[in-house]
């Protein structure tokens, strides 16, 4: 049996998916741009998830409204939402990996 690899961080997963923020400040403007690297197919999937959630989910609509009231543009608010969705996805994957590992260890004991 191969030893389990250490779990990456949410920051590493965000970089892998291409949603990690990149500083794009100029002069007095302090903002972040979109990371153009990473898994483009996964990034497109996260983009689709955010578009659907922005259109249909009341909690997401509230989140976007709060970000816009903080002074962010709608694109910046969507970028923040994409990062939040990425964190949720990472937690779900980490949780499912943990239960899979436990199940396989239990099977080895039989």
C-alpha positions, -999 to +999 in steps of 0.1 A: +000+000+000+014+034-009+016+060+019-009+088+017+004+120+002+002+152+023-029+172+015-022+204-003-034+237+011-064+257-001-039+282-015-022+255-036-056+242-048-067+277-057-035+281-077-040+248-094-076+258-104-064+292-116-085+313-092-057+325-069-054+363-069-026+381-086-017+416-075-026+441-103-021+474-085-012+506-103-005+539-087-031+545-060-053+517-071-049+485-050-066+455-066-061+419-077-063+403-111-072+369-122-047+341-124-045+329-160-026+297-153-038+264-138-063+238-150-084+258-175-111+231-177-116+232-139-115+270-140-142+270-166-163+246-145-159+269-114-169+299-136-201+281-147-209+272-111-205+308-100-227+321-129-255+296-120-253+304-083-253+341-089-285+337-109-304+312-088-291+310-052-304+336-028-274+333-004-251+339-033-271+369-044-267+383-009-230+376-010-226+394-043-246+424-032-225+427+000-193+426-021-206+453-045-217+474-015-181+471-002-170+489-034-160+460-056-171+457-092-193+429-103-163+411-119-143+415-087-173+401-067-175+372-091-138+365-086-143+365-048-172+341-052-151+318-075-124+317-048-151+309-021-165+281-043-129+268-047-125+266-009-158+247-006-148+223-033-114+217-016-131+210+017-154+185+001-126+168-017-105+167+014-134+152+034-141+126+007-104+117+005-103+112+043-133+089+043-119+069+014-086+065+032-104+053+063-125+028+043-095+013+026-076+009+059-107-008+073-107-032+043-070-040+048-078-050+084-103-076+073 
